Amino acid sequence: MADLAAETHRALFGSAPGITGPDLAELTSTDVDRNRELWRALGFPVPDGDDPAHAADEVAALGALGRLQEAGVIDDAVALQLTRSMGRALAGIARAQAEVFEQLAVTAGADPRALVGTLAGVLPDLESLVVFVWRRHLSAAVADVIAIGEPGALRSVAVGFVDVTGFTELSRAHPVEVVRHVIRNLEARVTDAVSAVGGRVVSTLGDAVLFTVADVATAAHLALDLVALAAVDADLPPVRVGLAHGEVLSHHGDILGPVVNLAARLSEVARPGTVLVDREAAAALRTVDGVVVRRIPRISVRGYAHLEPWVLRSTAD
């Protein structure tokens, strides 16, 4: 495994790791313990001190981080937070990309180890694409932060959870390829629909997708469209949606707040092909054209002893 890791690193970076932790600190005029902390934040196990597991690219990366700190853009605490956030997000992107190329290799009947050479050959184009997408999202995120005005301020949004009904049974009854196909289609359909109305997919959690939309009326129509789409899409099983309206706090690309948990609980108890909304969303939707809300009996779920759900329906039904 170590040889394969070194081979992959050499193919993608031009050289294999060969620098110990103390040597890296000396080359970059940094602290060994601090570097180990940053390494853990990236999501990697910290190598032993005498293990030449570091490489020249890390010298450049630590140099860039140091320049940001010297310029006063970030401090030590923010540097660690950014490292952790980027490590988590980019690890998911990298794994998804590797799986895509692996699937192509398997389909073509090639040895999976050929994946290393394939990636090395397309790396410049792949890197250019990643940077482009990142810059566009950074541009949108900065504009969003400026629009909010007050740093760290709460903002009112509609939070939705959409998940596959009966996913556990589906995963037990079908091969993993079928399950993967379902998840990919769910993510694709939801992302396309959310993006079309100016919302944001916050995260994907197995068979569920968490999204936000600034306007609750738009979110309500979106939720109804998603369950209607799944009902006629042969590549998707029935889905259900939980929708709640309230204040959230943005935190390193994620969102925090009771409204997030509330939306998740509503999706858990919703019936297939159904949208459940909370009391706040129901109140805001009573005068919205094209939708109707109906209160159903209170229920007890994890974290909520007296959850008050409302069924959302289209007036066209």
Secondary structure, 3 states (H helix, E strand, C coil): CHHHHHHHHHHHHCCCCCECHHHHHHHHCCCHHHHHHHHHHHCCCCCCCCCCCECHHHHHHHHHHHHHHHCCCCCHHHHHHHHHHHHHHHHHHHHHHHHHHHHHHHHCCCCCCHHHHHHHHHHHHHHHHHHHHHHHHHHHHHHHHHHHCCCCCCEEEEEEEEEECCHHHHHHHCCHHHHHHHHHHHHHHHHHHHHHCCCEEEEEECCEEEEEECCHHHHHHHHHHHHHHHHHCCCCCCEEEEEEEEEEEEECCEEECHHHHHHHHHHHHCCCCCEEECHHHHHHHCCCCCEEEEECCCEEECCEEEECCEEEEECCC
